[in-house]
Amino acid sequence: MSDGIDIGVLAESFNEFLSAEWAREKAVAYAKSNASYAADLWSQVSALGWPALTVNETMGGLGMGTQAAAALHEAVGYAAAPLPMLGTMLAVSLIEASGNDAQKQTLLSVLADGSTRACVSQPLNSRLNADGQMLNGTAADVLDAPSASILFLRGDRAGQAVWLAVPADAQGVSVERVLLADTTRSIGSVTLKDVSVDAVHILVPADPIALDDELLRLAAIALAADALGGGNAVLVATIEYMKIREQFGRVIGSFQALKHRVADHKASLEAARGLVEYAAGLDKDAPDALLAALTAKQHVTSAAAEVARDCIQLHGGVGFTSEYVPHIYLKRAKLNEALFGTRSVLLDRIADMLEAA
């Protein structure tokens, strides 16, 4: 199906829907709430098939690839939409790579229709001991955990790396939400106390290291795309503000020094787009697929955070007050920098790959 869909048209449809259903006013109002995700918006995008985007067609999905996923995450970032899309997308890849036929049949269909929301442990999360019939332990800083209905956690069973698919409402499971400056997403600490586990809950990857790298690649591209969308959105909002804000009897958008700052940010974001599109366009088996994804993530998230930071200043500082949107994008951008590997962690990994090449 993906062969017949133009990515540009698809991206436009994502943006059109979110601009209509998640306007800036909603983003500002949501930032003052305490919800873990926008439930009504999730229902709407599920009806449109967004969670099914990368699910195999045989399992009720649309069967599209990384370019389509990047377009979706860019649109979500542009709107600063509080949707647990990344956890669901990573879970789809995890299940398709390591689930047996029964697990795929059971799990992918409910992820595709949006009735089940997923979260996936980050690379540095410790592994839970899954040797017995009961699970005990804690997985910290799991993105989307507070909004998830199924938790995919790292584990070890008989010395083998496995993934544990744990229902969030299972007896003995508790999720403590971690307070974030970024209110558009949620992170939680998952605690398991005598949680019953059987074979249906255990996914065994053939190559755990390769799967970890693939999940990291997908997450890096998604976060880079999200940051790109957010950077462009906050810049657009700032340009609009500069056209109406007056100082010394003139709109501040007429001041040459401010024009140059905006131009620099636009150039930076256009260069960032090239990194995202290159990484998303590579086949997952390409020799530099992971390198390109990590490079895009560490550079684009940093660039978007700098754009958002300066856009607050271009608002005269009021951009950090609750009535305006720049602070929303700055907080989201800073979290993008930290998720699935901080800048220093990714630079170390990139250096290792370059040295080994």
N, C-alpha and C positions, 0 to 999 in steps of 0.2 A: 504493500500500500504506500510505503514511503516514497517509492520511485515516482509516483504520480502527483505528489504534492510539492509545490514550490515553497521553500523555507521562508522566503520573503513575505509571501501571502499569508502563510501560517503565523508568522510573527506579527503581522499587521492585525490579524484577527485576535490574537492574545491582547495586544495593546488596546484595541478598540473596546473590547469587552471590559477590561479593567479600568479604562478611563471613564467608562459609563457607570460601572458598578462600585468602583473604589476610588472615588474622587479625593482630592486632597483634604477636603473637609472631613471625610470619613477617616482618613489616616490620622489627622490631628485629633479627632474625637477618640479614636481607638487607643492612641498613645496614652490617654488618661485613664484607660480602663485597666482591668486586671485579668483579662481573658488570656488563655494560652494559645488560642487561634480564633480566626473568624469563622465560626461554625456555619453561618448562613452563606458566606461567600464560598466556603468549601463545598457545600451542597450544590451551589450553582456551577462551579467549575467541574465537579464530578459529573453532573448531568451533561456537561459539554464534552466529557471524555478526557479531560486533562490528566488525571492520574493514570489513564490507560495508554498514554502517549508512547511509552517505550516497552509496554508489555507485548509479548509475542501474540500475533493475530490468532493463533490456535488456542490461546487462553483468554480470548475476549478483548485483546488489546488492539492498538493501532499499528504496532510493529515499526515504529519510527526510531531513528537513531540519535546520536549525540548532538548533531546539529539542531535537530528539532528540540531536544531537551535544553540546549543552550538558549535557543530563542524563547522558550517558555520561561526560563529562569531570568533572562534579561527583562522580560515584561513584568515578572513578579517583583524584581528589584526596582524597576522604574516606578511601580505603584507603591512600593514598600508594603506589599500585601502580606498580611500575617497568615500565610498558608504553609502547612507542614509538607511541602512538596519534595524537598530534598530527601528527607527520610524515606518517603514512599518510593522515590525513584531508585535510591540505593538498595532498598529492600528487594525491588524487582530484579535488579542485576544479581544480587546475592542469591536469590531463590533460583533464578534461571541457571546460575553457574554451579550451585551445590545441592539443590533440592532433588529428591527422587521424583518419579512421575506423580505419585500420590500427593506429595507436598506441593508440587507445582500446581496440580489441579485444584487443590484446596485453597492455597494461599494467593495465587496470582489473580484468580477471578474476583476475589473480594477486595484486592488492592486496586484492580482495574476499574471497578465500579465506584470506588471511593467510600464504600461502606466500612472499610477498615483502613486506619491510618497507621503508618509504621514509623519506627525510629531505628537507627543503626548506630552501634558503638563507634566512636572515633578510633583512629589507628593506635593511639597510645593508651587506650583503656586497658586495664588489667583483665586477664582471663579468669573466668570463674571455673572452679573445680566441678566437673560434671560426671565424676566417676560413679557416684552413688545414685540412688533413686530420688534424692532430695537435693535441691539447689540452695546454697547459702552464700551470701557475699554481697558486694556492692559494686555497681558500675557507675562511676562518677561522670558528670558533664556529658550527658547523652542528649544531643540535639533532638528536639521534637518529642522527647519522652513525656512531658506533661500532657500532650495532646494525642499521644499514640494509643491505639487499642491493641497493638501487638509490638513487642520489644524484641529486637534482634541483638543479642549480646554475645560477646566473645567468650569461648569456653575451651577447656581441655578435657578430653575424655580418653582414658587409657593412653595418655601421652600424645594424643593426636589433637591438633587444632580443629575445633568445631564451632558452629554457630548455634545458638539456642534461641528458638522462636517461642517466646513466653507471652501468653495473653496478659494484658495489663490488669485485667480483673481477676486473675488467678489468685487463689487463697495464698497469702504470705507475700504478695507483691505490693510494694509501696513505692511511690514516686514523689520525691520532695523537690518542688520547683526551686530553682536557683534564681534569685533576683538579678536581673540584668538591666543595664542602662538602656539597651535595645529592647523596647517593648513590642516590637513587631515579630519577635520569635521567642521561643522558650527552650530552656535547657533544664534537665532534671537529673537528680541523683537517684538511681534505681537500687532499691534494697530488696534482696530475696531472703526470706526466712522460712526454711523447710518447705520450699515450693516443689511440688511433685513434678517430675519430668519423666517422660517416656520417649520411645523412639520417634514418634511423630513430631516431637519438639526439637529434634536434633538434626541439623543439616551438616553434612560432611563434605567439604570441598576436596576435589582431587588434588589441587595444588593450592594450599592455603596462602602461600606467599604471592602467587600470581593473582589470586582473588583480592588480597589486600591491596595490591598495586592497582588493580582495576577499579576498586571502590574509591581509592584515593584519586585516581585519574578523573573519574566521573564527578566526584565532589569538588575537585579543584576547578574543573571547567564550569560547573554550575555556580560556584561561588564567584569566580571571575566574571561570569556573565551577569550575575546578580549585581555585583559591584559596578559593572559597566552601565547597567540600566539605572542604578541609583545615582551614579555620577552625572549622567545626562539629565535625569529628572531634576536634581537639585540645581543644576546649571540653568536649565530652562526656567525654573521658578525664580531664580535669582535675576536672570535677564528681564523677566516680566516685572519684577520688583524695581529694578533699576530704571525702567521706563516711566515709572510713576512717582518714585521717591524724589523729592526736590531738596536741594541744598544750595544755599547762596543764590536762590532765585532760578536755578536750573535743575533739570532732571539729572540725577547722578550718572545715568547712562551716557551722558554727553561728555563726561570727563575722560580725556584720552588715557590717563593712567589706569583707570578702571576698565576701559575697553581692552587694553592690552592684557590685563589679568584674565579677563574672560576669554580672550582669544587664545592665550596660553593654555587654559584649561580645556578648551575645545580641541586644540591640537593634541593635547595629552590623551584625551579620551578617544580620539580617532585612531591614534597609534595603538591604544589599548584594544580597540576593536579588532585590529589586525591580529593581535596575539590570540584573542578569544576565538576568532573565526578559524585561524590556522589550527589551533589545538583541537577544536570541535570537529574539524574536517578530516582529521587523520583517522585512519582505521586503528582500532584498539591494538592490533598486532604490529603496527608500524614501529620500527626500532626506536624512534624518538617520541612516541606518543605520550608516555608518562612525563618525559622531560619537558615537552611543549606545554603540557597541562600545568605542571608545577611552576614553570616559568610564567605562564599567564596568570596564575593565581597570585603569586607573590608580587608581581609587578602591578597588575590591574587593581587589586584590592588596595594597595598602597596609594596608587594614583587617585583612585576614587575617594579615599579618605582625605587626601590633601585637597581635592576639589571641594568636598563638602565642608571641610574646615574653613577654607577661604571664603566660601559662599556665605557662611555665617558672618564673616567680617564685612563682606560686600553688602550685607543687610544692615550694616551699622551695629552689629552685635545683637539686634533684636531677633535675629534668626535662631537664637538659642532659647527664646521664650516659647511657651507652649502654644501660642496662637499661630506660629509659623512652622513651616515644614523642614527647613534645613537641619535642625537638630535631630530629626528623625533619621535622616539619611546619614548624618555623621555617625550616629550611634550604630546604625546597621552596618556602615562601612567598617567601623573599627572591629565589630564582631566578625565580619567576613575575613578580616586580616588574621584573626586568631583561630578560627575554626579549621579543623583538619590539618593543622600544622601552622605554627606561627611563621613569620617571615624568616627568622633565624634558623628554625628547624628546616624549612624548605630550602633555604640557601645552602645549608649543609648537605642536604640530599642531592640538590642540583650539582654541587661541586663534586660529590662522590661519583655521580653518573658521568660527569664530564671527564673526570680523572680516569674512569674505567673505560671510556670510549676509545 
